[in-house]
Amino acid sequence: YVDRSSVNRWLKGKDAPAMENQVKIVALRLILIRLLQIFKPETSKKWLLGINAYLGNNRPIDLIKQKRFSEVLAAVEQADAGSYA
């Protein structure tokens, strides 16, 4: 969990995220870019926040927080292929 005030400081350039958070931010951006190639923005957001059967009924955003990026990317590829486990 990151406090909203921390994010505001990062965005204003007053502070930088810890390396662990930087890695999660980069992964989230990559995953979101890929999702936006498949879905509209609102659907991409719902996909990230929704329960995903391919991910063992976990939310993709929760797996990103756990640094399980490759699993989320695999689920994105499955969604693109039209397979929903």
ZAVO-376936 format. One record per atom (N, C-alpha, C): x negated, y, z negated; atom name. Coordinates in Angstrom, 3 decimals. Layout:
# residues N
{{X Y Z} 'CA'}
...
//
This chain:
# residues 85
{{-0.841 -1.184 0.000} 'N'}
{{0.000 0.000 0.000} 'CA'}
{{-0.882 1.242 0.000} 'C'}
{{-0.498 2.222 0.797} 'N'}
{{-1.211 3.502 0.851} 'CA'}
{{-0.210 4.610 0.566} 'C'}
{{-0.578 5.502 -0.308} 'N'}
{{0.273 6.626 -0.659} 'CA'}
{{0.432 7.574 0.525} 'C'}
{{1.613 8.117 0.684} 'N'}
{{1.904 9.036 1.790} 'CA'}
{{0.967 10.243 1.781} 'C'}
{{0.604 10.717 0.594} 'N'}
{{-0.296 11.873 0.518} 'CA'}
{{-1.675 11.537 1.074} 'C'}
{{-2.093 10.282 0.930} 'N'}
{{-3.375 9.857 1.510} 'CA'}
{{-3.322 9.937 3.034} 'C'}
{{-2.216 9.454 3.587} 'N'}
{{-2.050 9.489 5.048} 'CA'}
{{-2.052 10.935 5.532} 'C'}
{{-1.375 11.815 4.810} 'N'}
{{-1.363 13.235 5.192} 'CA'}
{{-2.777 13.819 5.175} 'C'}
{{-3.584 13.463 4.183} 'N'}
{{-4.971 13.944 4.141} 'CA'}
{{-5.770 13.406 5.316} 'C'}
{{-5.547 12.134 5.671} 'N'}
{{-6.252 11.553 6.812} 'CA'}
{{-5.897 12.310 8.086} 'C'}
{{-4.603 12.570 8.273} 'N'}
{{-4.147 13.237 9.483} 'CA'}
{{-4.672 14.668 9.589} 'C'}
{{-4.885 15.312 8.452} 'N'}
{{-5.416 16.678 8.432} 'CA'}
{{-6.934 16.700 8.473} 'C'}
{{-7.571 15.522 8.476} 'N'}
{{-9.024 15.451 8.524} 'CA'}
{{-9.694 15.800 7.211} 'C'}
{{-8.946 15.814 6.127} 'N'}
{{-9.499 16.168 4.825} 'CA'}
{{-10.115 14.967 4.119} 'C'}
{{-9.835 13.804 4.603} 'N'}
{{-10.301 12.568 3.996} 'CA'}
{{-10.280 11.505 5.085} 'C'}
{{-10.973 10.404 4.860} 'N'}
{{-10.959 9.308 5.823} 'CA'}
{{-10.482 8.048 5.120} 'C'}
{{-9.774 7.204 5.849} 'N'}
{{-9.331 5.951 5.238} 'CA'}
{{-10.526 5.071 4.879} 'C'}
{{-10.351 4.240 3.871} 'N'}
{{-11.365 3.245 3.541} 'CA'}
{{-11.519 2.312 4.743} 'C'}
{{-12.673 1.680 4.865} 'N'}
{{-12.948 0.814 6.018} 'CA'}
{{-11.866 -0.260 6.184} 'C'}
{{-11.403 -0.841 5.102} 'N'}
{{-10.355 -1.871 5.187} 'CA'}
{{-9.101 -1.303 5.843} 'C'}
{{-8.729 -0.090 5.480} 'N'}
{{-7.558 0.537 6.092} 'CA'}
{{-7.818 0.943 7.531} 'C'}
{{-9.040 1.347 7.851} 'N'}
{{-9.370 1.687 9.233} 'CA'}
{{-9.182 0.476 10.140} 'C'}
{{-9.594 -0.686 9.674} 'N'}
{{-9.440 -1.917 10.451} 'CA'}
{{-7.951 -2.208 10.694} 'C'}
{{-7.134 -2.056 9.666} 'N'}
{{-5.697 -2.297 9.810} 'CA'}
{{-5.058 -1.298 10.766} 'C'}
{{-5.496 -0.054 10.711} 'N'}
{{-4.958 0.980 11.601} 'CA'}
{{-5.295 0.663 13.055} 'C'}
{{-6.530 0.268 13.301} 'N'}
{{-6.944 -0.070 14.667} 'CA'}
{{-6.147 -1.273 15.173} 'C'}
{{-5.987 -2.285 14.330} 'N'}
{{-5.228 -3.472 14.736} 'CA'}
{{-3.775 -3.115 15.015} 'C'}
{{-3.184 -2.301 14.153} 'N'}
{{-1.798 -1.882 14.361} 'CA'}
{{-1.649 -1.121 15.672} 'C'}
{{-2.587 -0.247 15.968} 'N'}
{{-2.537 0.487 17.248} 'CA'}
{{-2.603 -0.457 18.432} 'C'}
{{-3.513 -1.425 18.373} 'N'}
{{-3.647 -2.395 19.464} 'CA'}
{{-2.354 -3.185 19.646} 'C'}
{{-1.803 -3.662 18.550} 'N'}
{{-0.564 -4.437 18.610} 'CA'}
{{0.575 -3.571 19.134} 'C'}
{{0.664 -2.339 18.682} 'N'}
{{1.727 -1.453 19.138} 'CA'}
{{1.590 -1.127 20.624} 'C'}
{{0.378 -0.899 21.083} 'N'}
{{0.161 -0.661 22.520} 'CA'}
{{0.667 -1.846 23.327} 'C'}
{{0.363 -3.051 22.866} 'N'}
{{0.812 -4.245 23.575} 'CA'}
{{2.339 -4.373 23.533} 'C'}
{{2.922 -4.100 22.373} 'N'}
{{4.384 -4.166 22.264} 'CA'}
{{5.063 -3.179 23.204} 'C'}
{{4.486 -1.986 23.326} 'N'}
{{5.085 -0.959 24.183} 'CA'}
{{4.979 -1.301 25.667} 'C'}
{{4.148 -2.266 26.001} 'N'}
{{4.102 -2.761 27.375} 'CA'}
{{5.267 -3.708 27.658} 'C'}
{{5.869 -4.206 26.588} 'N'}
{{6.951 -5.185 26.704} 'CA'}
{{8.314 -4.560 26.395} 'C'}
{{8.360 -3.782 25.313} 'N'}
{{9.614 -3.259 24.790} 'CA'}
{{9.625 -1.735 24.788} 'C'}
{{10.819 -1.193 24.622} 'N'}
{{10.968 0.249 24.389} 'CA'}
{{10.486 0.555 22.964} 'C'}
{{10.161 1.823 22.677} 'N'}
{{9.635 2.162 21.343} 'CA'}
{{10.504 1.705 20.178} 'C'}
{{11.800 1.905 20.245} 'N'}
{{12.665 1.509 19.124} 'CA'}
{{12.666 -0.004 18.919} 'C'}
{{12.666 -0.747 20.023} 'N'}
{{12.625 -2.207 19.933} 'CA'}
{{11.286 -2.676 19.382} 'C'}
{{10.222 -2.003 19.762} 'N'}
{{8.893 -2.341 19.237} 'CA'}
{{8.851 -2.160 17.730} 'C'}
{{9.435 -1.069 17.251} 'N'}
{{9.485 -0.812 15.813} 'CA'}
{{10.288 -1.901 15.111} 'C'}
{{11.436 -2.251 15.670} 'N'}
{{12.256 -3.313 15.083} 'CA'}
{{11.504 -4.642 15.076} 'C'}
{{10.751 -4.917 16.131} 'N'}
{{9.984 -6.155 16.211} 'CA'}
{{8.946 -6.205 15.089} 'C'}
{{8.250 -5.104 14.866} 'N'}
{{7.232 -5.062 13.811} 'CA'}
{{7.821 -5.249 12.417} 'C'}
{{9.015 -4.722 12.199} 'N'}
{{9.621 -4.729 10.869} 'CA'}
{{10.568 -5.903 10.637} 'C'}
{{10.898 -6.623 11.696} 'N'}
{{11.870 -7.708 11.576} 'CA'}
{{11.235 -9.053 11.260} 'C'}
{{12.076 -9.972 10.825} 'N'}
{{11.646 -11.347 10.557} 'CA'}
{{11.367 -12.032 11.900} 'C'}
{{10.263 -12.769 11.955} 'N'}
{{9.854 -13.389 13.207} 'CA'}
{{9.692 -14.898 12.999} 'C'}
{{10.491 -15.678 13.692} 'N'}
{{10.451 -17.137 13.553} 'CA'}
{{9.086 -17.697 13.933} 'C'}
{{8.474 -17.155 14.986} 'N'}
{{7.158 -17.635 15.419} 'CA'}
{{6.110 -17.442 14.320} 'C'}
{{6.313 -16.468 13.472} 'N'}
{{5.377 -16.177 12.385} 'CA'}
{{5.834 -16.783 11.060} 'C'}
{{6.589 -17.859 11.132} 'N'}
{{7.031 -18.539 9.918} 'CA'}
{{8.024 -17.725 9.112} 'C'}
{{8.872 -16.978 9.832} 'N'}
{{9.883 -16.118 9.214} 'CA'}
{{9.274 -15.014 8.355} 'C'}
{{8.101 -14.565 8.739} 'N'}
{{7.451 -13.405 8.126} 'CA'}
{{7.641 -12.200 9.026} 'C'}
{{7.485 -11.016 8.447} 'N'}
{{7.522 -9.790 9.238} 'CA'}
{{6.118 -9.522 9.787} 'C'}
{{6.004 -9.196 11.068} 'N'}
{{4.691 -8.902 11.636} 'CA'}
{{3.921 -7.837 10.846} 'C'}
{{4.604 -6.798 10.392} 'N'}
{{3.922 -5.726 9.666} 'CA'}
{{3.279 -6.255 8.386} 'C'}
{{3.915 -7.228 7.735} 'N'}
{{3.338 -7.806 6.520} 'CA'}
{{2.077 -8.605 6.829} 'C'}
{{2.079 -9.301 7.957} 'N'}
{{0.882 -10.052 8.338} 'CA'}
{{-0.256 -9.118 8.732} 'C'}
{{0.069 -7.993 9.320} 'N'}
{{-0.958 -6.996 9.632} 'CA'}
{{-1.589 -6.504 8.337} 'C'}
{{-0.777 -6.258 7.321} 'N'}
{{-1.302 -5.828 6.020} 'CA'}
{{-2.239 -6.873 5.428} 'C'}
{{-1.984 -8.148 5.749} 'N'}
{{-2.816 -9.243 5.243} 'CA'}
{{-4.008 -9.542 6.156} 'C'}
{{-4.183 -8.721 7.185} 'N'}
{{-5.267 -8.858 8.163} 'CA'}
{{-5.164 -10.147 8.985} 'C'}
{{-3.949 -10.576 9.261} 'N'}
{{-3.700 -11.767 10.076} 'CA'}
{{-3.319 -11.325 11.495} 'C'}
{{-4.224 -10.520 12.064} 'N'}
{{-3.968 -9.847 13.334} 'CA'}
{{-3.786 -10.819 14.499} 'C'}
{{-4.605 -11.853 14.551} 'N'}
{{-4.532 -12.766 15.697} 'CA'}
{{-3.191 -13.487 15.747} 'C'}
{{-2.606 -13.780 14.594} 'N'}
{{-1.295 -14.420 14.569} 'CA'}
{{-0.221 -13.488 15.124} 'C'}
{{-0.320 -12.229 14.766} 'N'}
{{0.656 -11.250 15.252} 'CA'}
{{0.500 -11.061 16.759} 'C'}
{{-0.727 -10.967 17.221} 'N'}
{{-0.942 -10.828 18.669} 'CA'}
{{-0.428 -12.051 19.422} 'C'}
{{-0.595 -13.234 18.848} 'N'}
{{-0.069 -14.447 19.485} 'CA'}
{{1.457 -14.381 19.564} 'C'}
{{2.092 -13.854 18.524} 'N'}
{{3.554 -13.713 18.536} 'CA'}
{{3.995 -12.698 19.588} 'C'}
{{3.218 -11.635 19.752} 'N'}
{{3.526 -10.652 20.796} 'CA'}
{{3.457 -11.320 22.161} 'C'}
{{2.431 -12.122 22.380} 'N'}
{{2.302 -12.826 23.668} 'CA'}
{{3.451 -13.795 23.880} 'C'}
{{3.896 -14.446 22.812} 'N'}
{{5.052 -15.343 22.926} 'CA'}
{{6.311 -14.567 23.293} 'C'}
{{6.468 -13.389 22.689} 'N'}
{{7.619 -12.541 23.029} 'CA'}
{{7.559 -12.124 24.487} 'C'}
{{6.380 -11.804 24.959} 'N'}
{{6.215 -11.394 26.354} 'CA'}
{{6.534 -12.548 27.299} 'C'}
{{6.177 -13.749 26.884} 'N'}
{{6.433 -14.931 27.722} 'CA'}
{{7.896 -15.375 27.665} 'C'}
{{8.656 -14.770 26.753} 'N'}
{{10.068 -15.117 26.641} 'CA'}
{{10.326 -16.276 25.698} 'C'}
{{9.301 -16.695 24.950} 'N'}
{{9.450 -17.788 23.986} 'CA'}
{{9.622 -17.196 22.600} 'C'}
{{10.661 -17.634 21.915} 'N'}
{{10.954 -17.090 20.596} 'CA'}
{{10.930 -18.145 19.507} 'C'}
{{10.139 -19.208 19.709} 'N'}
{{9.961 -20.312 18.737} 'CA'}
{{11.298 -20.751 18.196} 'C'}
//
